Amino acid sequence: MSSRENFNSFIPAKTDLPELTIKAVLVGALLSIVLGSANAYFGLYAGMTVSAAIPGAVMAFALLRPLKGSILEINIGMMGAAAGTALAAGVIFTIPAMVLLGTWTEIQYIETTIVAALGGILGVLWMVSLRRALIIKTDLPFPEGVAVAAVLTTTVGDGTEKHDSGGSGVWLLLGGILGALLKFGQVGMQAIGGKIQGIVSIGKFNIGGGEHQGFLYGGLATSPALLGVGWIIGPKIASFVFVGGLIGWAILAPLIALATGIPTPMTGAEITDAMVMGAGNLEVGKFIWGFYQIWGNYIRYIGVGAMVVGGLWTIFNLRHNLADGIREAIIGIKSSGEANTKKRTDQDLNFKWVFLTIGALTIPVFLLYGWISDEWVISGIMAVFAILFAFIASAIAGYMAGLVGSSNNPTSGVTVSILLITSLILLGFGLSGDISAYGVALLIAAVIACCAAISGDVLQSMTAGQMIGATPAKQQIAELIGIMAAAPVLALVVSALDKAYTIGSPNLPAPQAFLMSGIIKGVLGGEMVWPFVMAGVILAFVLILIDLPVLPVAIGIYLPFTLATPIFCGGIIRHLTNRQIEKKFGSDDGEKATEWELAIKQTEVKPKEKVIRTGLLFTAGLIAGEALTGVIVAFIIIAGLNLTVFQYPPILPGILLWLFIAVLVFYVPLREIYAKTKE
């Protein structure tokens, strides 16, 4: 987009501030290890990971500010933190499944370190070529990137003067406090419910010769951050995500339940899960549990099928942007002085060395696969496949992160897609049904999964850097250092956790790894639910034919419905806000400031712009507060502290507090308009 091509960053391109300094790199490496380790445990324990772009920025600020660190140095520290947590997600989604499948008896340190390092480095290098195509030449919102830039520019400034912008930092702080308090009450203390779910019977029906009860399900996660994400990405994208949720949870899941009957919890662990889902009411909880089983076993594979086609279609639509990037790369390779002629904020790592390194990585990937499988010919073919498909997976994961943010980015969905394709190729080579074949498929996918996980966080962090005026090449170096610091430590952490708690036990359930092991057994064991994958493929083609975006809908189908609902609510509030702005100031006059400009703008903010800027800062605070609290709770769990107040926390207080925050999201940006109206 032209506005991003000529975007005026917070720190101008001509200004030279300290950036890739020793203290910034050391802080980044430290945060990469600490936050990456916390994320590894949190992901294995709870089945979800937290993006550390915002917590990393806050912690880097706390560590570097006393050392007089500049905003660009703090950004470098944040890049290292983001690299570690993203790499943790790629590792824990795949590597523990090696133990669950019986391929390994315990976590192998050397192999895990190599897989993590290769995948992480590959993710950063492919993002060098994709940076301009996805950040500069699209209008993707990158909600967490906007939030990080707002946090840094409002709290740190440019080091020369105070940037208060009429007290706008107060709204960032207020959003952060509210998001943190509600999240801590929900997951840290379990004092208030974090989601409301309900299910109603619509009677019994005879379909296919058997009478089954019909149900309708609804749910909402009372998450301030998801409300903020919905506000930032806007009503259009938020609505498409919600439509995906409706397709999966309000149409397909009830039909499957009606046709086959709803699954019932049988084991003690399943009954415990049902009690939690029903907030202590087993009768309600068992039906909700049954709906989640239908979603997990069938519906999410429709999302995966749609995700694969939608991702490839997105790459096809970006072909001109990608071609421009390749063209620039070729020019950069031919002309060694090319990089020096670009402005500082547009200088990437040397394309020549980037592509040579990507090509060279084929060798260690080949040796790793051959070493583990003893199938050297197949390993050679799959090494080339891994390198090339890593590019596709990175582009898809990066694009989805640009749509809904890194924390909500279904990286596991990309990983499932990779596993499906990898397993099918190995099936074609005649590898199937035994433990060694499972291991080969998983480790091939693990490298690509680490690559895809890194790409989303790299792009989110690079977006923040683009807005504040960082040097892309120095950011990319910081990511690489963060990966090299985290990879050997993550292998130790996962191994230690396995020995202490046993992967797959109630103390360390590793739900995502269980999903991956099930995929491999399904494909190579011949039990995969292909009709549902194909249904997703067909759905994607239909959406393409009627010119609707595929990936937001696919994300909505793949994610739990409770996540899609608050995103949609945030989008609705933004729509109402936009209507009030139009009513007060009239329609756009062609000179509308972009979200990027408003998030970092400090002076000469027009009244119309101030409304959106205030909303951006407040919602960025909600995202930052919840993300930071997620990391704090992870450390509390690791420390063995139990702050639980209720086994089944009450739902009503959580709903009321969330509704109060939702009202604030609407009122805070518009408060001056309403004040003047009363006058």
C-alpha positions in Angstrom: 0.0 0.0 0.0 1.3 3.5 -0.8 0.7 4.7 2.7 3.0 2.0 4.1 5.6 2.5 1.3 6.0 6.1 2.4 5.1 5.6 6.1 6.7 8.1 8.4 8.0 6.0 11.3 8.2 7.3 14.9 12.0 7.5 14.7 12.8 8.9 11.3 14.9 6.8 8.9 17.6 9.6 9.0 17.9 9.5 12.7 20.6 7.2 14.1 19.9 5.9 17.6 21.7 3.0 19.4 20.0 -0.2 18.3 21.8 -3.6 18.0 24.0 -3.0 21.1 25.5 -5.7 23.4 23.2 -4.8 26.3 20.1 -5.0 24.0 21.2 -8.4 22.6 22.0 -9.8 26.0 18.6 -8.7 27.4 16.9 -10.2 24.3 18.8 -13.5 24.7 17.9 -13.6 28.5 14.2 -12.9 27.8 14.2 -15.5 25.0 15.4 -18.2 27.4 13.1 -17.2 30.4 9.9 -16.5 28.4 10.5 -19.4 26.0 10.9 -21.8 28.9 7.7 -20.5 30.6 5.8 -20.8 27.3 7.0 -24.4 26.9 5.6 -25.4 30.3 2.4 -23.4 29.9 1.7 -24.9 26.4 2.3 -28.5 27.6 0.2 -27.8 30.7 -2.7 -25.8 29.3 -2.6 -26.5 25.5 -2.0 -22.9 24.6 0.9 -20.5 24.3 1.2 -16.7 24.8 2.8 -14.4 22.3 5.6 -12.5 24.1 5.8 -9.5 21.8 4.0 -7.3 24.3 5.3 -8.9 27.6 8.8 -8.9 26.0 8.5 -5.2 25.2 7.5 -4.4 28.8 10.2 -6.6 30.3 12.9 -5.2 27.9 11.8 -1.7 28.9 12.1 -2.6 32.6 15.6 -4.0 32.1 17.0 -1.5 29.6 15.5 1.8 30.8 17.8 2.0 33.9 20.7 1.5 31.4 19.4 4.4 29.3 18.3 2.1 26.6 16.8 3.8 23.5 13.4 2.8 22.1 15.2 0.9 19.3 17.3 -1.0 21.9 14.2 -2.0 23.8 12.7 -3.2 20.5 15.7 -5.4 20.0 15.2 -6.9 23.4 11.6 -7.5 22.6 12.6 -9.3 19.4 14.7 -11.8 21.3 11.8 -12.5 23.7 9.3 -13.0 20.9 11.7 -15.5 19.2 12.0 -17.7 22.3 8.3 -17.9 22.9 7.4 -18.6 19.3 10.0 -21.3 19.1 8.6 -22.9 22.2 5.2 -23.2 20.5 6.7 -25.0 17.5 8.7 -27.4 19.7 5.9 -28.3 22.2 3.3 -28.9 19.4 5.4 -31.6 17.8 8.4 -33.0 19.8 6.5 -34.4 22.7 4.4 -36.4 20.3 7.6 -38.5 19.6 7.2 -39.9 23.1 3.5 -40.3 22.9 3.9 -42.3 19.7 6.5 -44.5 21.2 9.2 -43.5 18.7 11.3 -42.1 21.6 11.3 -43.5 25.1 12.4 -40.0 26.4 13.0 -36.6 24.9 16.3 -36.7 22.9 18.3 -33.5 23.7 20.5 -33.3 20.6 17.8 -34.0 18.1 15.3 -31.6 19.7 17.9 -28.8 19.8 18.8 -29.3 16.1 15.1 -29.4 15.0 14.4 -26.2 17.0 17.4 -24.4 15.7 17.0 -25.4 12.1 13.2 -24.6 12.1 13.7 -21.3 13.9 16.6 -20.1 11.6 14.6 -21.1 8.6 11.6 -19.1 9.8 13.6 -15.9 10.2 15.3 -16.3 6.9 12.2 -16.9 4.9 10.6 -13.9 6.6 13.4 -11.7 5.2 12.0 -12.3 1.7 8.4 -12.1 2.9 8.7 -8.9 5.0 7.8 -6.4 2.4 5.2 -8.6 0.7 3.2 -9.1 3.9 3.9 -6.0 6.0 4.4 -3.2 3.5 2.4 -4.2 0.5 -0.8 -5.5 2.2 -3.3 -3.8 4.5 -3.2 -6.6 7.1 -3.9 -5.0 10.6 -1.2 -6.8 12.6 -3.1 -6.1 15.9 -0.3 -7.1 18.3 2.2 -5.2 16.2 0.1 -2.1 16.5 -0.3 -2.7 20.3 3.5 -3.1 20.8 4.2 0.1 18.8 1.6 2.0 20.8 3.1 0.7 24.1 6.7 1.6 23.1 6.0 5.1 21.7 3.7 6.1 24.5 5.9 4.8 27.4 9.4 5.2 26.0 9.2 8.0 23.5 12.1 9.1 21.3 14.4 10.0 24.1 14.4 13.8 23.4 11.1 15.0 24.9 8.0 13.8 26.7 5.3 12.6 24.4 2.1 12.8 26.4 -0.3 13.6 23.6 -2.9 15.0 25.9 -2.6 12.3 28.5 -3.2 9.4 26.0 -0.8 7.2 28.0 -3.4 7.1 30.7 -5.8 5.1 28.5 -3.0 2.6 27.6 -2.3 2.2 31.3 -6.0 1.9 32.2 -6.5 -0.8 29.5 -3.4 -2.7 30.8 -4.6 -2.6 34.4 -8.1 -3.7 33.6 -7.0 -6.5 31.2 -4.4 -7.8 33.7 -6.8 -7.7 36.7 -9.6 -9.6 35.0 -7.2 -12.1 33.5 -5.5 -12.8 36.8 -8.8 -13.2 38.5 -9.8 -15.7 35.9 -6.7 -17.9 35.4 -4.4 -16.9 38.2 -6.8 -17.2 41.1 -9.9 -18.8 39.5 -12.0 -16.4 41.5 -14.2 -15.5 38.5 -15.3 -17.5 35.5 -13.3 -17.0 32.2 -16.0 -18.2 29.9 -19.7 -18.8 29.7 -21.0 -21.8 27.7 -24.5 -23.1 27.3 -26.4 -25.8 25.5 -30.1 -26.3 24.9 -32.1 -29.2 23.6 -34.4 -28.7 20.6 -36.1 -32.0 20.8 -35.6 -35.6 19.5 -35.5 -36.4 15.8 -35.4 -39.7 13.9 -32.6 -39.4 11.2 -31.2 -42.5 9.4 -33.3 -45.0 11.5 -32.1 -43.8 14.9 -33.6 -41.2 17.2 -31.2 -38.7 18.6 -31.6 -35.5 20.6 -30.9 -32.2 18.9 -28.8 -29.5 20.6 -27.7 -25.9 20.0 -24.5 -24.6 21.6 -23.2 -21.1 22.4 -20.3 -19.7 24.2 -18.2 -16.6 25.0 -14.8 -16.2 26.5 -14.8 -13.1 28.7 -11.4 -12.0 27.4 -10.5 -8.3 27.3 -7.7 -9.0 24.9 -9.9 -10.7 22.3 -12.3 -7.7 22.6 -9.4 -5.5 21.9 -8.2 -7.6 18.9 -11.7 -7.4 17.4 -11.8 -3.6 17.8 -8.4 -3.2 16.1 -9.0 -5.6 13.2 -12.4 -4.1 12.6 -15.9 -5.3 11.9 -15.3 -6.9 8.6 -12.5 -9.4 9.5 -14.1 -10.0 12.9 -17.4 -10.9 11.2 -15.7 -13.4 8.9 -14.0 -15.1 11.9 -17.5 -15.3 13.6 -19.1 -16.7 10.5 -16.5 -19.5 10.5 -17.4 -20.2 14.2 -21.1 -20.3 13.3 -20.5 -22.7 10.4 -18.6 -25.1 12.7 -20.4 -24.8 16.0 -24.0 -23.7 15.2 -24.5 -25.6 12.0 -22.2 -28.6 11.4 -21.7 -29.7 15.1 -25.4 -29.8 15.8 -26.0 -31.7 12.6 -23.4 -34.3 13.5 -24.8 -34.6 17.0 -28.2 -35.1 15.6 -27.1 -37.7 13.1 -24.8 -39.8 15.2 -25.7 -38.9 18.8 -23.6 -36.8 21.1 -20.5 -38.4 22.8 -20.6 -39.0 26.5 -17.7 -38.7 29.0 -16.7 -42.2 30.3 -13.4 -42.1 32.1 -12.7 -40.2 35.3 -10.6 -37.6 33.5 -13.3 -37.0 31.0 -15.9 -36.6 33.7 -13.7 -34.1 35.4 -13.3 -32.1 32.2 -17.1 -32.2 31.8 -17.6 -30.8 35.3 -15.2 -27.9 34.6 -17.0 -27.2 31.3 -20.4 -27.2 33.1 -19.0 -25.0 35.9 -19.8 -27.8 38.3 -23.0 -29.0 36.6 -22.2 -32.4 35.2 -25.6 -32.7 33.3 -24.8 -29.5 31.3 -21.1 -30.2 31.2 -21.3 -33.6 29.6 -23.2 -32.2 26.6 -20.7 -29.4 26.2 -17.9 -32.0 26.5 -19.7 -33.9 23.8 -19.8 -30.9 21.5 -16.1 -30.3 22.0 -15.4 -34.0 21.1 -17.3 -33.5 17.8 -15.4 -30.3 17.2 -12.0 -31.9 18.0 -12.6 -35.1 16.1 -14.4 -33.7 13.0 -15.1 -30.0 12.7 -11.6 -28.7 13.2 -10.5 -30.8 10.2 -12.9 -28.9 8.1 -11.0 -25.8 9.3 -7.7 -27.5 8.4 -8.9 -28.3 4.9 -10.1 -24.7 4.3 -6.9 -23.4 5.8 -4.7 -25.3 3.3 -6.6 -24.1 0.3 -7.1 -20.6 1.8 -3.4 -20.3 2.5 -2.4 -21.4 -1.0 -5.0 -19.0 -2.5 -3.6 -16.2 -0.4 -0.1 -16.9 -1.6 -1.4 -16.9 -5.2 -3.1 -13.5 -4.6 0.2 -12.2 -3.2 2.2 -13.5 -6.1 2.9 -10.0 -7.5 4.1 -8.8 -4.1 6.2 -11.9 -3.7 7.5 -11.5 -7.3 8.5 -7.9 -6.4 10.3 -9.2 -3.4 12.2 -11.8 -5.4 13.0 -9.2 -8.0 14.4 -6.9 -5.3 16.3 -9.8 -3.9 17.9 -10.6 -7.2 18.8 -6.9 -7.7 20.3 -6.9 -4.2 22.3 -10.1 -5.0 23.7 -8.6 -8.2 24.4 -5.2 -6.7 26.3 -5.4 -3.4 25.7 -1.6 -2.9 22.0 -1.9 -3.3 21.3 -2.2 0.4 23.3 0.9 1.2 21.1 3.0 -1.2 17.9 2.1 0.7 16.7 4.1 3.7 17.7 2.6 7.0 14.1 1.5 7.9 14.0 -0.6 4.7 17.3 -2.5 4.9 17.0 -6.2 5.3 19.8 -8.8 5.8 21.8 -9.3 2.6 19.6 -11.3 0.3 22.5 -13.1 -1.3 23.6 -14.6 2.0 20.0 -15.2 3.1 19.2 -17.4 0.1 22.6 -19.1 0.2 22.0 -20.0 3.8 18.5 -21.3 3.1 20.0 -23.5 0.4 22.8 -24.7 2.7 20.3 -25.6 5.4 19.1 -28.4 3.2 22.2 -30.4 4.1 21.8 -30.5 7.9 18.1 -31.1 7.4 18.9 -34.0 5.1 21.5 -35.4 7.6 19.1 -35.1 10.5 16.3 -37.0 8.7 18.7 -39.7 7.4 20.3 -40.1 10.8 17.0 -40.7 12.4 15.3 -42.8 9.7 18.2 -44.6 7.9 16.1 -43.9 4.7 18.7 -41.7 2.9 17.0 -41.4 -0.5 13.7 -40.5 1.0 15.4 -38.1 3.5 17.1 -36.2 0.6 13.7 -35.7 -1.1 12.0 -34.7 2.1 14.8 -32.3 3.0 14.1 -30.3 -0.2 10.4 -30.6 0.5 10.9 -29.3 4.1 12.8 -26.2 2.9 10.4 -25.3 0.2 7.2 -26.1 2.2 8.6 -24.1 5.1 8.2 -21.0 2.8 4.5 -21.8 2.2 3.9 -22.6 5.8 5.6 -19.3 6.9 3.6 -17.3 4.4 0.3 -18.8 5.6 1.2 -18.5 9.3 2.5 -15.0 8.8 -0.6 -13.9 7.0 -2.9 -15.3 9.7 -0.9 -13.6 12.4 -1.4 -10.4 10.4 -5.2 -11.0 10.5 -5.9 -11.9 14.1 -2.6 -11.6 16.0 0.0 -14.1 17.1 -1.7 -15.2 20.3 -4.9 -16.1 18.4 -3.0 -17.4 15.3 -3.9 -21.1 14.9 -0.3 -22.3 14.4 -1.4 -25.8 15.4 -3.7 -25.7 12.4 -0.8 -25.0 10.1 1.1 -27.8 11.8 -1.8 -30.2 11.2 -1.8 -29.2 7.5 1.9 -29.9 7.3 1.5 -33.2 9.0 -1.3 -34.3 6.7 0.8 -33.4 3.6 4.0 -34.9 5.0 2.3 -38.1 6.0 0.6 -38.5 2.6 4.0 -38.1 0.8 5.6 -40.7 3.1 2.6 -42.9 2.5 3.3 -42.6 -1.2 6.9 -43.8 -0.6 5.5 -46.9 1.2 6.2 -45.8 4.8 3.2 -46.5 6.9 1.9 -48.1 10.1 5.1 -48.5 12.1 6.8 -46.4 14.8 9.8 -45.4 12.6 7.5 -44.0 9.9 5.6 -42.0 12.6 8.9 -40.5 13.8 10.1 -39.5 10.3 6.8 -37.8 9.6 6.8 -35.9 12.9 10.3 -34.7 12.7 9.9 -33.4 9.1 6.8 -31.6 10.3 8.6 -30.4 13.4 11.1 -28.4 11.5 8.4 -26.7 9.4 6.2 -26.2 12.4 9.0 -24.3 14.3 9.5 -22.3 11.1 5.8 -21.4 10.8 5.6 -20.6 14.6 8.5 -18.2 14.3 7.2 -16.5 11.2 4.0 -15.1 12.8 5.9 -13.6 15.7 8.7 -12.3 13.5 6.1 -10.4 11.3 4.2 -9.1 14.3 7.5 -7.8 15.8 8.8 -6.5 12.5 5.5 -4.6 12.1 6.1 -2.9 15.4 9.6 -2.1 14.3 8.4 -0.7 11.0 6.1 1.7 12.9 8.7 2.9 15.5 11.5 3.2 12.9 13.7 0.1 13.6 16.3 -1.3 11.1 14.9 -4.6 9.7 18.3 -6.2 9.3 19.1 -5.6 13.0 15.8 -6.9 14.1 16.4 -10.1 12.0 19.8 -10.6 13.6 18.2 -10.2 17.1 15.6 -12.9 16.2 18.4 -15.3 15.1 20.3 -14.7 18.4 17.1 -15.3 20.4 16.5 -18.6 18.6 20.1 -19.8 19.1 19.8 -18.9 22.8 16.4 -20.6 23.3 16.8 -23.8 21.2 19.3 -25.7 23.5 17.5 -24.5 26.6 14.0 -25.5 25.3 15.3 -29.0 24.7 16.5 -29.2 28.3 13.2 -27.7 29.6 11.0 -30.2 27.7 13.2 -33.1 28.7 13.1 -32.0 32.4 9.3 -31.5 32.4 8.9 -35.0 30.9 11.1 -36.6 33.6 9.3 -34.6 36.4 5.7 -34.8 35.3 5.6 -37.3 32.4 4.3 -36.0 29.1 0.7 -37.1 28.6 -0.1 -37.5 32.3 -2.8 -35.4 34.0 0.0 -33.1 35.4 1.3 -32.4 31.9 -1.4 -33.4 29.4 0.2 -31.9 26.2 -3.1 -31.6 24.3 -1.6 -30.2 21.1 1.0 -33.0 21.0 -1.8 -35.5 21.4 -3.5 -34.0 18.5 -0.4 -34.3 16.3 0.2 -37.9 17.3 -3.5 -38.7 16.5 -3.0 -37.1 13.0 0.0 -39.3 12.2 -1.7 -42.4 13.4 -4.8 -41.5 11.4 -3.0 -40.9 8.1 -0.3 -43.6 8.3 -2.6 -46.0 10.1 -5.4 -45.4 7.7 -8.0 -43.9 10.1 -8.0 -40.2 9.0 -11.3 -38.4 8.7 -10.7 -37.4 5.1 -14.3 -36.5 4.3 -14.1 -33.6 6.7 -10.8 -32.4 5.4 -12.3 -32.5 1.9 -15.4 -30.7 3.1 -13.1 -27.9 4.2 -11.4 -27.9 0.8 -14.7 -27.6 -1.0 -15.9 -24.9 1.4 -12.7 -22.9 0.6 -13.3 -23.2 -3.1 -16.9 -22.0 -2.7 -15.7 -19.0 -0.7 -13.2 -18.2 -3.4 -15.9 -18.5 -6.1 -18.1 -16.0 -4.3 -15.1 -13.7 -3.6 -15.1 -14.0 0.2 -11.9 -14.3 2.3 -11.1 -17.9 3.2 -8.6 -17.7 6.0 -10.6 -15.7 8.5 -13.5 -18.1 8.0 -11.1 -21.1 8.3 -9.7 -19.6 11.5 -13.2 -19.3 12.9 -14.0 -22.9 12.2 -10.7 -24.2 13.7 -10.8 -22.1 16.9 -13.1 -22.8 19.8 -16.4 -20.8 19.4 -15.7 -19.1 22.7 -12.8 -17.2 21.1 -14.6 -16.2 17.9 -17.4 -14.5 19.9 -15.5 -11.8 21.8 -13.5 -11.0 18.6 -16.8 -10.4 16.9 -18.1 -8.3 19.8 -15.0 -6.1 19.5 -15.7 -5.7 15.8 -19.3 -4.7 16.5 -18.2 -2.1 19.0 -15.7 -0.7 16.4 -18.5 -0.5 13.9 -20.7 1.5 16.3 -17.7 3.7 17.1 -17.1 4.4 13.4 -20.8 5.3 12.9 -20.6 7.8 15.8 -17.4 9.3 14.2 -19.1 9.6 10.8 -22.2 11.2 12.4 -20.0 13.7 14.2 -17.3 14.5 11.7 -18.8 13.3 8.4 -17.5 10.6 6.0 -13.8 10.2 5.1 -12.4 13.0 3.0 -9.7 10.9 1.4 -7.1 12.1 3.9 -7.9 9.7 6.7 -4.9 8.8 8.9 -4.1 5.1 9.0 -4.2 3.0 12.2 -0.4 2.8 12.0 -0.1 6.6 12.0 -2.6 7.1 14.8 -1.0 4.4 17.0 2.3 6.3 17.1 1.2 9.9 16.5 2.1 12.1 19.5 1.4 15.7 18.3 -1.1 17.6 16.2 -3.7 14.9 16.6 -7.0 16.1 15.1 -10.3 15.6 17.0 -11.4 12.9 14.6 -8.1 11.1 14.8 -8.0 11.4 18.6 -11.1 9.2 18.9 -9.4 6.3 17.0 -6.0 6.9 18.6 -7.6 6.7 22.1 -9.4 3.5 21.2 -6.2 2.0 19.8 -4.3 2.8 23.0 -7.0 1.5 25.3 -7.5 -1.7 23.4 -3.7 -2.1 23.0 -3.6 -1.8 26.8 -6.2 -4.6 27.2 -4.1 -6.9 24.9 -0.9 -6.0 26.7 -2.4 -6.5 30.2 -3.8 -9.9 29.4 -0.7 -11.1 27.6 1.6 -10.0 30.4 -0.6 -11.7 33.0 -0.6 -15.0 30.9 3.2 -15.0 31.3 3.0 -14.2 35.0 0.5 -17.0 35.6 2.8 -19.4 33.8 5.6 -18.6 36.3 3.2 -19.0 39.2 2.3 -22.5 38.0 5.9 -23.4 37.5 6.7 -22.2 41.0 4.1 -24.6 42.3 2.0 -21.8 43.9 -1.7 -22.5 44.2 -3.8 -19.3 44.4 -7.0 -21.1 43.4 -10.1 -19.7 45.1 -12.9 -21.8 43.6 -12.8 -25.2 41.9 -15.7 -24.0 39.7 -15.5 -20.2 39.7 -18.7 -18.2 39.4 -19.5 -17.0 35.9 -21.7 -13.9 36.6 -18.9 -11.6 38.0 -16.8 -12.4 34.9 -19.6 -11.5 32.5 -20.4 -8.3 34.4 -16.8 -7.2 34.4 -16.3 -8.1 30.8 -19.5 -6.2 29.8 -18.2 -3.2 31.8 -14.9 -3.3 29.9 -16.9 -3.6 26.6 -18.8 -0.5 27.5 -15.5 1.3 28.2 -14.1 0.2 24.8 -17.1 2.0 23.3 -17.2 5.0 25.6 -13.6 5.9 26.2 -12.8 6.9 22.6 -16.1 8.8 22.3 -16.2 10.4 25.7 -15.3 13.9 24.5 -17.9 13.8 21.8 -20.6 12.9 24.4 -19.3 15.6 26.8 -19.6 18.3 24.2 -23.0 17.1 23.1 -24.3 17.5 26.7 -22.9 21.0 26.8 
